[in-house]
């Protein structure tokens, strides 16, 4: 399954993912990232930026199937490298 969006919390997500490749070991996609630095507040709504996402390291979990364990996210001059992803007991993606 190729997700069309990945949420990293209430104010940070990437949507409209278009995959260049997606297989059993890694995936690479382009999408639109919501960036909200919550200054002065998170209610300011942030902005969308073009971004690339590279997923790797596949893990099993309690739910059906497998999931990617790491994500490198790049937008503009910014790079969030090697975020650890997992699926919570409620079925939501979480990151650190």
C-alpha positions, 0 to 999 in steps of 0.5 A: 500500500502506498500512502497518499499522506503521512502525518507526524502530528497535528501540525506537520504532515506531507500530502499528495505523495507521488512515488518515484519508486516503492518496493519492499525495502525503500520508497522515494516520493515527492509531496507537499509538506505542511510546515508550521513553526508555531510562532507566534502560535500553532493556529497561524496555519503554517504554509505548504512547501514542496518536499521529498521523502525517502523511507527505508528499513522495513519492520513488522508490527502487530497490525497487518503487513509491515512499515518503514522504520526511518524517514529522511525528509527534505524541503527547501534548504531544510533536512530532517534526517533519519526520523524514527517512525512507528505505528502506535497501538491506536494505528497512527504513525508516530515519529521521533 
